[in-house]
Amino acid sequence: MLKFVFSWLIAAYVVLAADVHVWWDVSFQSVSRDGFSTHLATVVNGRLPIPPVYVDEGDVLFLHVQNSLPHPLSIHAHGLFQRNTTHYDGTGMVTECGIPPGYNFTYKIHTEEQTGMFWLHGHHEFEIPDGLRVPFIIRKRKSLWEVDEDILITLEDWMSMEFIERTQLLDTVPLGSLGHNYPSVLINGISGNLTEPIRFVPGKKYRLRIISMSSTYWFRFRIPGHQMHIIEADGIDSEPAAVDGLDMCPGQRYSVLVDALDTAKFNFNINVTFFADFVERTPNINPRYYHIPLEYRQNAPIKQFPLIEDAQVKWSSDFGLVPQDKQEILEPIDRRIVLDEKEHIPDIGLPDYAFGNYAFNHSTNVPALLTALSMGDLAFDPRVYGPQANAQVVRYMENIEIVFNNTNGRDHSFHLHGHAFQVVESGCAVQNRTLCSDKTKYSLKWPMRRDTVTLPMYHYLKIRFKADNPGTFMGQCHQEQHLYKGLAFVLIEAPDKLQKNLKVPRIIMDHCHILGRKTQGNAAGNWGFNMTGLPQAKLVVNDT
């Protein structure tokens, strides 16, 4: 009888699921979003901001993409596992060669395993800062929380010129010469303080979904006079956790519950602080302050609050949350990977970065996935992926711990494709109390799982995950400038399982051929360890 009921529930769930088709034509268009600058941006169907994509749990999203850009394009679903479909992860020269200009491709994204907040963005030619970023929400069919309204809030940084133009400019001046090129802020796709009000009704309960779609900088989010309870971080449900504010690195997402007050006597300002600890503090530039009107009653006076130092605020943290499913810490560790964040600062231009010895770049002749599929037993040897991949090869179902050592003076936003990892431990990586005096932080029995986390300056960080998702997945700093200068690696997960079970759509091979890339062999497109024809990787020697 129980077996029959379970089968009936599964059948009902399948009937409820639907195929959702979304059509994108991605192109360049001259736009003005910050109120003072106009430049070419990456738009979808001629629009910025791009409309959010909503699906329900179990639906399959078919994202049909026409590339009307003058360069290859790929689309990544940030936070999606892509289990058994690593070829749809949308990472240029890792899972595909990219969609050639004038061609199209359909990404097929399954959602039966995940719910919550994610986002879609370009992942080939650094399209995020030029506008190709959009919320992707997977709604639960039966929510854990009853709310009166579900409200989406997006936070973005916006440059006054195209990303590549800005980086080329900064590569010609001493580090820190940002001047007027320091970005401004978009809230819900609109310039800073021009954001439309969020309206509360006294006594109602609200779920706010806040997404940092920033390309480089950090956000802090507070609602003075109101308590927030975190119930989701990066698509993982958490036990409710009371906080005064959210401290969000690029790529992070939070859902919070907020109870409206019982009176409409006052309106409020939601405070949004935009900052970067790795940039010199400058009045009116870093940090910058914005607000979102929180309206209980039209024309009601705005409630004023005394200024509070950040140190007095209970901020969200990558530690302290407990996952709702109480998944225990992964033990024992089968493989430990130690990655030293290296940074070289030239006299002129932006720093070079690396997780390891070489700066990552996309200049291989064969995508890492196709190398893993075609190299037989040699697919377990990191050398076949080329030095610029910084490949880390793991076996199926191993418990993996990655230890990051950041001994340099810049925060980083780390994102791992294909996994939600346990955030296990963080502490000082340098023996200098002036640079780092924090106490070591531990997650004990039930570490929170995330896909994006802050790697603070002068700190180490330990994360853990089970290698249960065969594929080729990027581990990267999610600050575009740092990724552009090499701070990434490629996780090669269970290549033997990939070779046995994965069938890559023919169109991916066709696109590689159109772009003049190869579809088998090592990173150079040769056999064995012959790397003839592979562009030289850049060695990064740490300055500290």
N, C-alpha and C positions, 0 to 999 in steps of 0.2 A: 504493500500500500504506500509506504513512504517513498519507494522508488518511483511509483506512478506519479505521486504528487510532485516530486522533484523534477521528473521529466516534463510534467505539464507546465511547471514554472519556467523551465528553460525554454520550452516551445513558445510560451506567451511572451517571454522576453525577446526572442528572435522575431516574433511577429511585430512587436513594437518598434524594433530597430528599423532604420530607413537609410537609403542612400541619399546623401546630400551633395548636390552638384553646385560648385562655385566656379565661375568663369572669370579669369583675370587676363587682361591685356596690359602688360607692363611696358611702360615707355618713359621717355624724358619729357618734361614740360617745365617751362619757366614759371615759378610760383613765388609768392611772398607769404610767409607764415608768421614771421615775428614782428611785422609792422614796420620794418625799416630796411630789410634787405630783400633782393630778388635774385634768384639764381636757378639753374636747372636742378630739378629734383626728380626722383623716381616715383612715378604715379601709377595707379591701377585704374584702368578704364577712365583715364583722364581726371582722376580725383585724388585729392589729399585733404583731410585724412581719409584713409581707406576704411570702409565700413567693417565693423567687427564681424567675425564669423562665429556663429552659434550652432552647436549640434547637441543632441541628447545622447546620453550614455548608450553605447552599443551601436550608434550610427556609424556609417562609413562615409568619410568625406572624400569626394572626388574633386581635387583642385586642378582645374584645367588652366594651364598657364601658356599664354602666347607671349613670346619674347620679342618685343618691338624695340629693344635696346640695341646699341651698336656693339655690344660685347656679350659673352656667354652669361647665363643666368641660372641660378638654382635657388630653390625655396626650402628652408628648414622649418620644421614644426618644433619649436623650442620646448623641450620637456617631454616630448612624446618618445616612448620607448622604441617604436618601430620594430617590435618583436617579429621575427621571421620576415621582415620587410626592410632590412637595413638599406636596400637600394633606393628607398624612398626618403632617406634621411636628409637629402637635399644639400649635401656638403660638397662644394666644388673640389674636384681632384682627390676626394676621399671616397665618396660613394658614387660619383658620376663625373663626367667631363663637363657637364653643364648643357643647358639648352642653347643651341646656336642661335645667333641673330636671325629672325625671320621664321623660326621653327617653334613648335609647341610640344608640350609634355603634360601628362596627367599624373599627379601624385595621389596615391591611394592611401588614406590614413585611417586605420582602425582605432576604435575608441572603447572597445568592450572592457579594457583593463584599467582605464584611467578616467578620472573626472577632475574638474576644477579648472584652474586658469593656466593657460599656455599662450604662446603667441607665434605668429608666422612672420618670418623675415627673410630677406635675401641673404645668401651665404656663398657668394662667388666673388664679386668685385666690390665688397664693402658697401652694400646698398643701404644698410641700416641708417647711417647718419644722413643719407639723402632722401629718406622718407619711406622705404619699403619695410614697414613694420606694422602689424595689425593684431589686435587681441583675438585669441582663439579660445572660446569658452565651451567646455564639455559639461553640460548640466546633468546632475544626478536625476534619475527617474523618481527616486524616493529620497528626498532630502533629509538629512539628520536634523535640520533646523527649520522651524516655522518662522517665516519673516513676512512682513507686509510689503516689502519692496526690495528688489535686488538692483544695486546701482554700480555701474562700472566707471572707474576713474583711471585714466591713463596719464602717465608722466613721461615726457620726452625732453631731451636736449636738442637744440636746433642751431646749426652753424650758420654763419653769415655768408658762407660760400660752399661750393661743392667739397666733399671730403678729400678727394684726390688733389684738388687745387690748394686746399688748406694744408695738407701734409707736405706737398711740394714746397709751399711757402715756408713752413716751419723747418724743413730740412735745409734751409739756407740761412738760418739765424741761430744765435745761441739759445740753448734750452731755456724755456720760461718766457720767451718773448712773445706772449700771446696777444697782448694789446687788444685791439678791437675785435679780434677773432674769437675771444672767449664766447661760448655759446649762450643763448637765451633759453627760455623754458616754454614748452607747450603743455597745456593741461587740457585733457580731452580734445586734443588736436587744435586748440586755439591758443593764441599768444597769451602767455602768462596771466596777468590780472584781468584779462577780458573774458575769462571763463564764465559760462552761464551758471547761475546759482543752482545748488542742490537744495531741494525742498524737503523738509521734514514736517510731518504732522504730529502734534503732541500725543505722546503715549504709544506711538507706533514703534515697531522693531525693524531695523534695516540691516541688510547685508551689503557691505561695501567691498567691492572687488578692486584692489589697487594693484596696478601693473607698472613696474618701472621698465619702460621700453627705451631706456637711455642707451646711448652709444658709448658713453665714456664716464659720465659724472654720477654722483650719488644724490639721493633724495632723502629728506626727512619729512614725515607727514604727521601732523597733530590736529586734533579737534579740541581746542580749549573748552572746558566746561562739560566734556563728555568722556566717558570711559569706553575704550575699545577692547574687545575680546577676540584674540586671534583664534580662528577655527580652521584655517588652511594656510599652508605655505608651500608654494611651488607644486601645487596639485596633490599634496598629501594632507589629508584631514588630521587635525591635531586636537588634543584635549583643549578646551577653552583656556586661554591664558590672557589675563588682564595686563594691558600695557597703556602707557600714556601716549606713546608715539611709535612710529615705524621708521627704522633706519634701513634703507634699501639700496643695495648695490645694483649696478646695471644687470637687468635680466630677472630680478627677483619679483615674486608676486605674493600678496597676502589677501586673504578674505578675513574681514572682521565683522563682528556683530556690534551694533550700536543701538542703544535704547534712546529714542527721542525723549526730551524733557517733557514734563506734564504741562508746560505753559508756553504760550506763544508771545510772551512779554518782550523777548529779545530775539534778534538774529545774531549770528556768529560768523567769524571768519575761520575757515579751515586753513591752517598754516602749512605752507610747503617751502622747505629750505633746500636750496640747490647749492652743492658744494663739492670740493675735491680736496682731500687732505694732502694730496701730492702736489698741489699748486699753492704758491705763496698766498697767504690771506691778504686781500686787497679790498679796502672799503668800496662797497657798491658793486663789486665784481665777484669776489669769492669770500664768503658766501653771498648768495642773492636770496631775497625773500619774496614770496608770492602768496596769494591767498585765493581760496575758492569761497564765494559767498554761501553760507548755510542759512537758508531762509525758512523761518517758521511763519512769518507774517509779513506781507508786503509793507515796506516803509517802516517796519519796526526798528528801533534803535539797535545799533550793534553793541553787544556786550563787550566791555573792555576788561582785559586781564593784565596783571603786572607781568613784566618780563621775567622769564625763568631761564636760568643758565642750563645748557644742555646736560651738565653733570647732575642736575637735580631731577631730570626726567627719566622715567622708567621706559627705556627704549626696547623695542624688539631686538632679539639677539639670535645668532645662528646656534646658540646653546640655550637650553632651558625649556624649549618646547618638547612635548611628549606626543608621539604619533598616536592617533586614535586607535589603531589596531595593535599598539604595544608590541611591535616586532622587536625582539631582544637583540642586543648587540651581537654582531657576527663573531663567533669564536669557534675553533682556533683560526688564526691567520695562516693561510696556505702560501701566500706570496706577498712580500712587502716590496713596494716600488718607492724609491727615494728620488725625488725630483728637486734639484736645486734651481731656484729662480735666479738666472744670471742677467746682468744688466751692464752694458757698456755705454758710457756717455761720451760721445765725441765732442770736440771743441765747437763744432757747428752742427746743428741738426738734431733730430730726435734720437733718443737712445735705441740701441738694438737690444732685443730680449731673447731669452731662450729658457726652456725647461730642459736643461742638459747642456750639451756642448754647442749645438747648432741652432740658429734661428729657423723656425718653421717657415716654409713658403709653399705655394701651390705649383711649383715649377716642375713637378715630376711629369714624365711622359705617359704614365699609366696611373689611373686612380688606384688608391690603396686596396679598395675592394676587389678590383679585377686582378691585382697582383696576388692577393690572398687566395683567390679562386683558381689561379692558373699555375702556381708555383709548387704544388704538391707538398712534400714534407718540408721543403725549404721555406714554406710560408710561416713556419715557426721561428725562423731566423730574422731578427729585426733588420739585418743589413740589407735584405732584398727590397725594403721599402724606401731606401735612400736615407742619407743622414739628415736631410731637411724635414723628414717626417717625424724624427724622434720616436720611432715606433716602440710601443710597449706591448709585447705579445703575452697573452694569458690563456690558460686552458679552461675548458668547460667546467663550470660549477666550483671553481676555486673561490675561496674567500680572499678577497684582495684588500690590502691596505695600501693607500698612497700617502706618503709623507712629503709635504711641500715645505721647503725651507726658503723663506723670503728674508734674506739678510740685507735687503736694500730699502731705501726710503720711499717706497711707493706702495699704496694699497692696490690690490688687484681683485677683480671679480672673476672667480673661477666657475666655469660651466662644463659639465661632462654630458655629452650626448648619450642617449640610450639607457640611462640609469638614473634612479634617485638613490643617492648614496647616504650612508649614515655619517653625521658630523660627530666625530669622536673626541678630539682633543685639540687644544691650541695653547701655545705658550710662547715665551720669548725665545727667539732664535739667536739672539746676540747677548753677550755678557756685558751689557752696558746699561745701567739703570737710567741714564739720561735718555737713551733711545727707546728702551722697553723696560717697564717696571710692573707689568701686569702679572697677576697670579695666574697659574695654569688653570685652564678650564677643562672640565671633563664631562662627558655624557656617560652615565653609568649603565643602568639596566636597559633603558629604552631610548636610544639616540633618535633625534629627529632626522628624517630623511629629506633631502633637498636635491635639486639639480644645479643650483647656483648658490655660491657662498663667497663671503669676503675672505681673502687672504691678506691679512693686515701687514703693513710694513713692519719689518724686524721681528716677525713671528714665524713659527712653524704651525702647520695644520695637518691633522690626520683625518682621513675619510676612509670608509669601508663600504664595499659592495660585493655581491655575489656575481660571478661571471656566468650568468644564466641567460645571456642574450647574445648569441653568436652574431658577429657583425664587425664592421669597421667604424669606430666612433671617435670623433674629435674630442679632446680635452683641451680647453682653451681659456685664455683670459677673454672676458666678454666686453672689454674696452677695445673698440675697433682700432684705435691707434696702436695699442700694445699688440693686438693680433697682427696688424699690418706689419709690425716690426719684429714678429717672430715668436710670440709667447704662446705656443701651442704644441701639442703632440697628438699622435694617432694611436688609439687603443685598438689592437688587433685581437679580437675575442673569438677563441675557438675556431681557428681557420679550418680544422679538419671537419667540423660540423657544417661549416659553410660550404665546403667543397662537396659534401655528401647531400645536402638538403636544399641549397639555394639555387633558384633559377632566375637569372637576371633578365628582364624584358629586353628583347632585341633592339628596341628603339634607343636604349642607353648606349649600346655598342654603335649603332648608326650615328648617334650624335658625336661620339668620340671620333669616328672616322671623318665626319664632316669638319670637325675642328682640328684635324691633323694629329690626333692623339692615337696611341696604341691601346689595345684592349687585352693584352696578355703579356706575361713576362714580368721582370722586376721593374723597379721604378723608372729605369731607363728604357724599358721595352725590350730588354735582352734576357738571356737565360743565365742561371747561376748568379755569380757576383760581378759580372761584367757590366760596369756602369758607364760605358762609353756613350756619349751623347746626352748624359744627364747634366743639367746646369750645376755649377759648383755651389755647394752649400756655404753659408756664411758662418764662420766660427765666431762664437761670442765668449770673450774672456771677461769675467766679472771684475769690475773696477774696485770692489771692496775686498 
